[in-house]
Amino acid sequence: MAVYLAYTLVPLAWLLISATKTQQALLSTPGLSFGGPFALFDNIVQTFTHDNGIFLRWLGNTLLYVVLGAGGATALATAAGYGLAKYRFRGRNAVFAVVLGAIAIPGTALAVPTFLLFSDLGLTNTPWAIIIPSLVSPFGLYLVWVYAAEAVPDELLEAARLDGAGEVRIFLTVALRLLAPGIVTVALFAVVSTWNNYFLPLIMLSDPDWYPLTVGLNQWSAQAFGVGAQPIYHLVITGSVITIVPLVVAFLLLQRFWQSGLSAGGVKQ
């Protein structure tokens, strides 16, 4: 546990300490020690104002991709997972096999074929090139499937049907409440995946105005190389700190839901 904590916390400590330094102090002092003037607040201001405030645009783009992409992925995974768990139909086992196979395929392996497809459709260098692929979450679908099979009793659904409720009403008023921990878990995984997505935006987007934070900060980091380079590592690091804050807050606020969601289905009665 001590080794794991060190592996997890030391990079975070380095990031937080480095964000308090100026560019000069960052390059002249040890990484895990404070040095020079305390420049955290100045770095934050510079991060949001550098290059005509492009960082704020990247932050807005990332939020757009997360809200539409991760939100849509959660909604689709919830509806599909519930349907696969509670309804019997021809080809259900084949769908199950396809979902498991999709989980095993890394996203980077599909990036180039996806780019070629979207290029033919004329959607590259647009937000849709990031949002549409983000809508598909095989792991999220599988997680809701497993959770719904245990968390939503068939007897409760039958009782609702006997009372005259339709399938859509049962899903919206009965199933969704029982699926809340699983939905939050899928949402967190989708948000983290979309927020940290780098390779897909890198190949899909060429206009900096549509970059997410991951690609934008990498572009800032690349300014340290080449003729007439002007390193701004202190802004890259400060931007990285700002980037992880929303994810940390989301995990802290929703941890009781996603912990119970992850444990669902782990014990058979």
C-alpha positions as CSV (number, residue, x, y, z in Angstrom):
1,M,0.0,0.0,0.0
2,A,2.9,2.4,0.8
3,V,4.4,1.8,-2.6
4,Y,1.1,2.3,-4.3
5,L,0.4,5.5,-2.5
6,A,3.9,6.8,-3.3
7,Y,3.4,5.9,-7.0
8,T,0.0,7.7,-7.0
9,L,0.8,10.7,-4.8
10,V,4.4,11.7,-5.7
11,P,3.5,12.8,-9.3
12,L,0.5,14.7,-8.0
13,A,2.7,16.4,-5.3
14,W,5.3,17.3,-8.0
15,L,2.5,18.8,-10.2
16,L,1.0,20.9,-7.4
17,I,4.4,22.1,-6.2
18,S,5.6,22.9,-9.7
19,A,2.4,25.0,-10.3
20,T,3.6,27.4,-7.6
21,K,6.8,28.2,-9.4
22,T,7.8,30.7,-12.1
23,Q,9.3,29.4,-15.4
24,Q,12.8,30.2,-14.2
25,A,12.3,28.6,-10.8
26,L,10.7,25.6,-12.4
27,L,13.9,24.8,-14.3
28,S,16.4,25.7,-11.6
29,T,14.9,24.1,-8.4
30,P,14.3,20.4,-7.5
31,G,10.9,19.2,-8.5
32,L,9.6,18.3,-5.0
33,S,10.8,21.4,-3.3
34,F,9.4,24.9,-3.3
35,G,11.7,27.6,-4.8
36,G,11.5,31.2,-5.8
37,P,8.4,33.4,-5.4
38,F,5.0,31.8,-4.8
39,A,3.5,32.2,-8.3
40,L,0.4,30.0,-8.3
41,F,-2.1,32.7,-8.7
42,D,-0.1,34.6,-11.3
43,N,0.3,31.3,-13.2
44,I,-3.5,30.8,-13.1
45,V,-4.1,34.3,-14.5
46,Q,-1.5,33.8,-17.2
47,T,-2.9,30.4,-18.1
48,F,-6.4,31.9,-18.8
49,T,-5.0,35.0,-20.6
50,H,-2.2,33.5,-22.6
51,D,-2.7,33.5,-26.4
52,N,-5.9,35.6,-26.2
53,G,-7.5,33.3,-23.6
54,I,-7.4,30.1,-25.8
55,F,-7.2,28.0,-22.6
56,L,-10.8,29.0,-21.7
57,R,-11.9,28.0,-25.2
58,W,-10.2,24.6,-24.8
59,L,-11.9,24.2,-21.4
60,G,-15.3,25.0,-23.0
61,N,-14.7,22.5,-25.8
62,T,-13.8,19.8,-23.3
63,L,-17.0,20.5,-21.3
64,L,-19.0,20.3,-24.6
65,Y,-17.5,17.0,-25.5
66,V,-18.1,15.6,-22.0
67,V,-21.7,16.8,-21.6
68,L,-22.8,15.6,-25.1
69,G,-20.4,12.7,-25.5
70,A,-20.2,11.2,-22.0
71,G,-23.8,12.2,-21.2
72,G,-25.1,10.5,-24.4
73,A,-22.9,7.5,-23.8
74,T,-24.4,7.1,-20.3
75,A,-28.0,7.5,-21.5
76,L,-27.5,4.9,-24.3
77,A,-25.6,2.5,-22.1
78,T,-28.3,2.7,-19.5
79,A,-31.2,2.1,-21.9
80,A,-29.4,-0.7,-23.8
81,G,-28.1,-2.4,-20.7
82,Y,-31.5,-2.4,-19.0
83,G,-33.1,-3.8,-22.1
84,L,-30.6,-6.6,-22.5
85,A,-30.9,-7.5,-18.8
86,K,-34.7,-7.5,-18.5
87,Y,-36.0,-8.6,-21.9
88,R,-35.6,-11.9,-23.8
89,F,-35.3,-11.8,-27.6
90,R,-33.7,-13.7,-30.4
91,G,-30.0,-12.9,-30.9
92,R,-29.5,-11.7,-27.3
93,N,-26.5,-14.0,-26.8
94,A,-25.0,-12.8,-30.0
95,V,-25.3,-9.2,-28.8
96,F,-23.7,-10.2,-25.5
97,A,-20.7,-11.7,-27.4
98,V,-20.4,-8.6,-29.6
99,V,-20.3,-6.3,-26.5
100,L,-17.6,-8.4,-24.8
101,G,-15.6,-8.4,-28.0
102,A,-15.9,-4.6,-28.3
103,I,-14.6,-4.2,-24.7
104,A,-11.5,-6.1,-25.7
105,I,-10.7,-3.8,-28.6
106,P,-8.6,-0.8,-27.6
107,G,-9.9,2.6,-28.7
108,T,-6.6,3.5,-30.4
109,A,-7.0,0.5,-32.8
110,L,-10.2,2.1,-34.1
111,A,-9.0,5.7,-34.3
112,V,-7.6,5.5,-37.8
113,P,-10.7,3.7,-39.3
114,T,-12.9,6.1,-37.5
115,F,-10.9,9.0,-39.0
116,L,-11.3,7.6,-42.5
117,L,-15.0,7.2,-42.1
118,F,-15.6,10.7,-40.7
119,S,-13.3,12.1,-43.4
120,D,-15.6,10.5,-46.1
121,L,-18.6,12.0,-44.3
122,G,-17.0,15.5,-44.1
123,L,-17.1,15.6,-40.3
124,T,-13.5,15.9,-39.5
125,N,-12.3,19.1,-37.8
126,T,-15.8,19.5,-36.3
127,P,-17.1,18.8,-32.7
128,W,-19.1,15.8,-34.1
129,A,-15.9,14.0,-34.9
130,I,-15.3,13.8,-31.1
131,I,-18.9,13.6,-29.8
132,I,-20.3,10.8,-32.0
133,P,-17.5,8.2,-31.2
134,S,-17.8,9.1,-27.5
135,L,-21.4,8.0,-27.6
136,V,-20.5,4.3,-27.8
137,S,-19.4,2.7,-24.5
138,P,-19.4,-1.1,-24.6
139,F,-18.0,-1.3,-21.1
140,G,-20.7,1.1,-19.8
141,L,-23.4,-1.0,-21.5
142,Y,-22.0,-4.2,-20.0
143,L,-21.7,-2.6,-16.5
144,V,-25.4,-1.5,-16.6
145,W,-26.4,-4.9,-17.9
146,V,-24.8,-6.7,-15.0
147,Y,-26.1,-4.2,-12.5
148,A,-29.6,-4.2,-13.8
149,A,-29.8,-8.0,-13.7
150,E,-29.2,-7.9,-9.9
151,A,-30.6,-4.5,-8.8
152,V,-34.0,-4.5,-10.6
153,P,-36.2,-7.4,-9.4
154,D,-38.4,-9.0,-12.1
155,E,-41.2,-9.2,-9.6
156,L,-41.2,-5.4,-9.2
157,L,-41.5,-5.0,-13.0
158,E,-44.4,-7.5,-13.2
159,A,-46.2,-5.7,-10.4
160,A,-45.9,-2.4,-12.3
161,R,-47.2,-4.1,-15.4
162,L,-50.2,-5.5,-13.5
163,D,-50.9,-1.9,-12.3
164,G,-51.2,-0.8,-15.9
165,A,-47.8,0.9,-16.4
166,G,-46.2,0.8,-19.8
167,E,-42.7,-0.3,-20.4
168,V,-41.4,3.3,-20.9
169,R,-43.0,4.5,-17.7
170,I,-41.6,1.5,-15.8
171,F,-38.2,2.3,-17.0
172,L,-38.4,6.0,-16.2
173,T,-40.1,5.8,-12.9
174,V,-39.1,2.5,-11.4
175,A,-35.9,1.1,-13.0
176,L,-33.9,4.4,-13.2
177,R,-34.2,4.9,-9.4
178,L,-32.9,1.4,-8.7
179,L,-30.1,1.8,-11.4
180,A,-28.8,5.2,-10.0
181,P,-25.5,3.8,-8.5
182,G,-24.8,1.9,-11.7
183,I,-25.6,5.0,-13.8
184,V,-23.3,7.2,-11.8
185,T,-20.5,4.7,-12.1
186,V,-20.9,4.5,-15.9
187,A,-21.2,8.3,-16.1
188,L,-17.9,8.7,-14.2
189,F,-16.1,6.3,-16.4
190,A,-17.5,8.0,-19.5
191,V,-16.6,11.5,-18.2
192,V,-13.0,10.5,-17.3
193,S,-12.6,8.7,-20.7
194,T,-13.9,11.7,-22.7
195,W,-12.1,14.3,-20.5
196,N,-8.7,12.6,-20.9
197,N,-9.3,11.7,-24.6
198,Y,-6.2,12.6,-26.5
199,F,-5.4,10.5,-29.6
200,L,-8.9,10.8,-31.2
201,P,-9.0,14.6,-31.1
202,L,-5.3,14.7,-32.2
203,I,-6.1,13.0,-35.5
204,M,-9.6,14.4,-36.0
205,L,-9.0,18.1,-35.3
206,S,-6.6,20.6,-37.0
207,D,-8.3,23.8,-35.9
208,P,-7.0,24.9,-32.5
209,D,-10.3,26.5,-31.7
210,W,-11.8,23.0,-31.4
211,Y,-9.0,21.4,-29.4
212,P,-9.8,19.9,-26.0
213,L,-7.5,20.6,-23.0
214,T,-5.4,17.5,-23.6
215,V,-4.4,18.4,-27.2
216,G,-4.2,22.1,-26.4
217,L,-1.8,21.7,-23.5
218,N,0.3,19.4,-25.6
219,Q,0.5,22.1,-28.2
220,W,1.7,24.6,-25.6
221,S,4.3,22.1,-24.4
222,A,5.6,21.7,-28.0
223,Q,6.4,25.4,-28.1
224,A,9.6,24.6,-26.2
225,F,11.2,23.1,-29.3
226,G,12.3,24.5,-32.6
227,V,13.8,27.8,-33.8
228,G,12.8,30.7,-31.6
229,A,11.1,28.5,-29.1
230,Q,9.5,30.1,-26.1
231,P,9.0,27.5,-23.3
232,I,5.9,28.0,-21.1
233,Y,6.2,24.9,-19.0
234,H,4.8,26.8,-16.0
235,L,1.6,27.4,-17.8
236,V,1.4,23.8,-19.1
237,I,1.7,22.5,-15.5
238,T,-0.7,25.1,-14.1
239,G,-3.2,24.2,-16.9
240,S,-2.8,20.5,-16.0
241,V,-3.6,21.3,-12.4
242,I,-6.8,23.1,-13.4
243,T,-7.7,20.2,-15.7
244,I,-7.7,17.6,-13.0
245,V,-9.7,19.7,-10.5
246,P,-13.2,18.9,-12.0
247,L,-12.4,15.2,-12.1
248,V,-11.3,15.2,-8.4
249,V,-14.4,17.1,-7.4
250,A,-16.7,14.7,-9.3
251,F,-15.1,11.6,-7.7
252,L,-15.3,13.1,-4.2
253,L,-19.0,14.1,-4.6
254,L,-20.1,10.9,-6.2
255,Q,-17.8,8.3,-4.6
256,R,-20.5,6.7,-2.5
257,F,-22.5,5.9,-5.7
258,W,-19.7,4.6,-7.9
259,Q,-18.3,2.4,-5.1
260,S,-21.6,0.7,-4.7
261,G,-22.0,0.5,-8.5
262,L,-18.7,-1.2,-8.9
263,S,-19.5,-3.8,-6.3
264,A,-22.8,-4.7,-7.8
265,G,-23.1,-8.2,-9.1
266,G,-20.0,-9.3,-7.2
267,V,-21.9,-11.6,-4.8
268,K,-24.6,-14.0,-5.9
269,Q,-27.4,-14.7,-3.5
